[in-house]
Amino acid sequence: MATIGTFRKTGDAYTGEIVTLSVQARRVRIVPAETRASDSAPSHRVFVGAAEIGAGWTKTSQGGRAYLALKLDDPSFAAPVFANLVEGEDGESYRLIWSRPSDRRED
């Protein structure tokens, strides 16, 4: 697992940055979706400036902690990035955690 972003919550929205070796996105906003067509539709949208770069779904961990499961995508990405926004230990900050999906093919 790697922390690829840091965020603060203001009201219902999160603001922060995503930084990797190839991405340096500042002023990233994660805001509640205005409408949802169904329960499986994203609960949040992810923006950098006016560009929408992803979506998020409200989830609950096995331990009962709420988090956002995010799917980030951009034409410059080889594939979508999946990450989780979790509350930091200080209770005020949030970390965007990424881990490489495991290859679970059975041969």
ZADO-1210 file (C-alpha; in nm, 4 decimals, padded with zeros to 6 digits):
<atoms>
<atom x="00.0000" y="00.0000" z="00.0000" code="MET" pos="1"/>
<atom x="00.1147" y="00.3516" z="-00.0773" code="ALA" pos="2"/>
<atom x="-00.0217" y="00.6902" z="00.0196" code="THR" pos="3"/>
<atom x="-00.0666" y="00.8809" z="-00.3069" code="ILE" pos="4"/>
<atom x="-00.2734" y="01.1706" z="-00.1741" code="GLY" pos="5"/>
<atom x="-00.3603" y="01.3799" z="00.1271" code="THR" pos="6"/>
<atom x="-00.6935" y="01.5524" z="00.1851" code="PHE" pos="7"/>
<atom x="-00.8922" y="01.7636" z="00.4322" code="ARG" pos="8"/>
<atom x="-01.2685" y="01.7514" z="00.4752" code="LYS" pos="9"/>
<atom x="-01.4715" y="02.0702" z="00.4503" code="THR" pos="10"/>
<atom x="-01.8429" y="02.0113" z="00.4895" code="GLY" pos="11"/>
<atom x="-01.9318" y="01.7186" z="00.2638" code="ASP" pos="12"/>
<atom x="-01.6343" y="01.7692" z="00.0287" code="ALA" pos="13"/>
<atom x="-01.2655" y="01.6775" z="00.0430" code="TYR" pos="14"/>
<atom x="-00.9830" y="01.8893" z="-00.0967" code="THR" pos="15"/>
<atom x="-00.6205" y="01.7943" z="-00.1378" code="GLY" pos="16"/>
<atom x="-00.3582" y="01.6645" z="-00.3752" code="GLU" pos="17"/>
<atom x="-00.2525" y="01.3466" z="-00.5522" code="ILE" pos="18"/>
<atom x="00.1211" y="01.2997" z="-00.6021" code="VAL" pos="19"/>
<atom x="00.2989" y="01.0053" z="-00.7658" code="THR" pos="20"/>
<atom x="00.6077" y="00.9804" z="-00.9842" code="LEU" pos="21"/>
<atom x="00.3977" y="01.0651" z="-01.2899" code="SER" pos="22"/>
<atom x="00.1045" y="01.2638" z="-01.1416" code="VAL" pos="23"/>
<atom x="00.1210" y="01.5921" z="-00.9525" code="GLN" pos="24"/>
<atom x="-00.2421" y="01.7030" z="-00.9173" code="ALA" pos="25"/>
<atom x="-00.3057" y="01.9929" z="-00.6818" code="ARG" pos="26"/>
<atom x="-00.6449" y="02.1313" z="-00.5789" code="ARG" pos="27"/>
<atom x="-00.8191" y="01.7972" z="-00.6208" code="VAL" pos="28"/>
<atom x="-01.1815" y="01.8057" z="-00.5058" code="ARG" pos="29"/>
<atom x="-01.3960" y="01.5092" z="-00.4115" code="ILE" pos="30"/>
<atom x="-01.7567" y="01.6247" z="-00.3901" code="VAL" pos="31"/>
<atom x="-02.0893" y="01.4468" z="-00.3346" code="PRO" pos="32"/>
<atom x="-02.2661" y="01.3537" z="-00.6587" code="ALA" pos="33"/>
<atom x="-02.5604" y="01.5834" z="-00.7292" code="GLU" pos="34"/>
<atom x="-02.7810" y="01.2959" z="-00.8446" code="THR" pos="35"/>
<atom x="-02.7594" y="00.9175" z="-00.8387" code="ARG" pos="36"/>
<atom x="-02.9461" y="00.7063" z="-01.0939" code="ALA" pos="37"/>
<atom x="-02.9274" y="00.4013" z="-00.8663" code="SER" pos="38"/>
<atom x="-02.7728" y="00.2767" z="-00.5427" code="ASP" pos="39"/>
<atom x="-02.4772" y="00.1428" z="-00.7420" code="SER" pos="40"/>
<atom x="-02.4075" y="00.4819" z="-00.9033" code="ALA" pos="41"/>
<atom x="-02.1137" y="00.6836" z="-00.7625" code="PRO" pos="42"/>
<atom x="-02.1809" y="00.8789" z="-00.4439" code="SER" pos="43"/>
<atom x="-01.8949" y="01.1220" z="-00.5197" code="HIS" pos="44"/>
<atom x="-01.7202" y="01.2836" z="-00.8165" code="ARG" pos="45"/>
<atom x="-01.3486" y="01.3708" z="-00.8354" code="VAL" pos="46"/>
<atom x="-01.2337" y="01.6944" z="-01.0037" code="PHE" pos="47"/>
<atom x="-00.9070" y="01.8714" z="-01.0808" code="VAL" pos="48"/>
<atom x="-01.0120" y="02.2202" z="-01.1808" code="GLY" pos="49"/>
<atom x="-01.3116" y="02.1780" z="-01.4126" code="ALA" pos="50"/>
<atom x="-01.2009" y="01.8316" z="-01.5326" code="ALA" pos="51"/>
<atom x="-01.3753" y="01.5314" z="-01.3833" code="GLU" pos="52"/>
<atom x="-01.1116" y="01.2616" z="-01.3315" code="ILE" pos="53"/>
<atom x="-01.2981" y="01.0022" z="-01.1312" code="GLY" pos="54"/>
<atom x="-01.5798" y="00.8781" z="-00.9156" code="ALA" pos="55"/>
<atom x="-01.6183" y="00.7437" z="-00.5642" code="GLY" pos="56"/>
<atom x="-01.8445" y="00.5100" z="-00.3739" code="TRP" pos="57"/>
<atom x="-01.9143" y="00.5232" z="00.0002" code="THR" pos="58"/>
<atom x="-01.8111" y="00.1930" z="00.1615" code="LYS" pos="59"/>
<atom x="-01.7758" y="00.0511" z="00.5118" code="THR" pos="60"/>
<atom x="-01.4778" y="-00.1585" z="00.6194" code="SER" pos="61"/>
<atom x="-01.5130" y="-00.4899" z="00.8005" code="GLN" pos="62"/>
<atom x="-01.4182" y="-00.2958" z="01.1135" code="GLY" pos="63"/>
<atom x="-01.7113" y="-00.0574" z="01.0646" code="GLY" pos="64"/>
<atom x="-01.5105" y="00.2440" z="00.9412" code="ARG" pos="65"/>
<atom x="-01.6472" y="00.4491" z="00.6521" code="ALA" pos="66"/>
<atom x="-01.4218" y="00.5199" z="00.3519" code="TYR" pos="67"/>
<atom x="-01.4486" y="00.6191" z="-00.0138" code="LEU" pos="68"/>
<atom x="-01.3501" y="00.3721" z="-00.2851" code="ALA" pos="69"/>
<atom x="-01.2265" y="00.5837" z="-00.5786" code="LEU" pos="70"/>
<atom x="-01.1730" y="00.5078" z="-00.9462" code="LYS" pos="71"/>
<atom x="-00.9485" y="00.7686" z="-01.1092" code="LEU" pos="72"/>
<atom x="-00.8948" y="00.7844" z="-01.4842" code="ASP" pos="73"/>
<atom x="-00.7333" y="01.0179" z="-01.7332" code="ASP" pos="74"/>
<atom x="-00.6303" y="00.9806" z="-02.0985" code="PRO" pos="75"/>
<atom x="-00.2661" y="00.9918" z="-01.9845" code="SER" pos="76"/>
<atom x="-00.3115" y="00.6818" z="-01.7608" code="PHE" pos="77"/>
<atom x="-00.2355" y="00.3355" z="-01.8989" code="ALA" pos="78"/>
<atom x="-00.5283" y="00.2051" z="-01.6926" code="ALA" pos="79"/>
<atom x="-00.7666" y="00.3385" z="-01.4272" code="PRO" pos="80"/>
<atom x="-00.6293" y="00.3826" z="-01.0760" code="VAL" pos="81"/>
<atom x="-00.8287" y="00.2358" z="-00.7873" code="PHE" pos="82"/>
<atom x="-00.7630" y="00.3779" z="-00.4399" code="ALA" pos="83"/>
<atom x="-00.9338" y="00.4259" z="-00.1032" code="ASN" pos="84"/>
<atom x="-00.9750" y="00.7546" z="00.0833" code="LEU" pos="85"/>
<atom x="-00.9466" y="00.6770" z="00.4554" code="VAL" pos="86"/>
<atom x="-00.9491" y="00.8938" z="00.7651" code="GLU" pos="87"/>
<atom x="-00.6054" y="00.9607" z="00.9117" code="GLY" pos="88"/>
<atom x="-00.5107" y="00.8721" z="01.2657" code="GLU" pos="89"/>
<atom x="-00.5387" y="01.2385" z="01.3700" code="ASP" pos="90"/>
<atom x="-00.9107" y="01.2389" z="01.2814" code="GLY" pos="91"/>
<atom x="-00.8691" y="01.5551" z="01.0718" code="GLU" pos="92"/>
<atom x="-00.6794" y="01.4475" z="00.7617" code="SER" pos="93"/>
<atom x="-00.7527" y="01.1822" z="00.5009" code="TYR" pos="94"/>
<atom x="-00.5098" y="00.9638" z="00.3070" code="ARG" pos="95"/>
<atom x="-00.5590" y="00.8294" z="-00.0432" code="LEU" pos="96"/>
<atom x="-00.4221" y="00.4744" z="-00.0315" code="ILE" pos="97"/>
<atom x="-00.3315" y="00.2766" z="-00.3433" code="TRP" pos="98"/>
<atom x="-00.2209" y="-00.0832" z="-00.3708" code="SER" pos="99"/>
<atom x="-00.1508" y="-00.2816" z="-00.6845" code="ARG" pos="100"/>
<atom x="-00.4276" y="-00.5330" z="-00.7544" code="PRO" pos="101"/>
<atom x="-00.3126" y="-00.8875" z="-00.6991" code="SER" pos="102"/>
<atom x="-00.3160" y="-01.1227" z="-00.9946" code="ASP" pos="103"/>
<atom x="-00.5434" y="-01.4004" z="-00.8777" code="ARG" pos="104"/>
<atom x="-00.5593" y="-01.6037" z="-01.1949" code="ARG" pos="105"/>
<atom x="-00.5844" y="-01.9752" z="-01.1348" code="GLU" pos="106"/>
<atom x="-00.3963" y="-02.1771" z="-01.3961" code="ASP" pos="107"/>
</atoms>
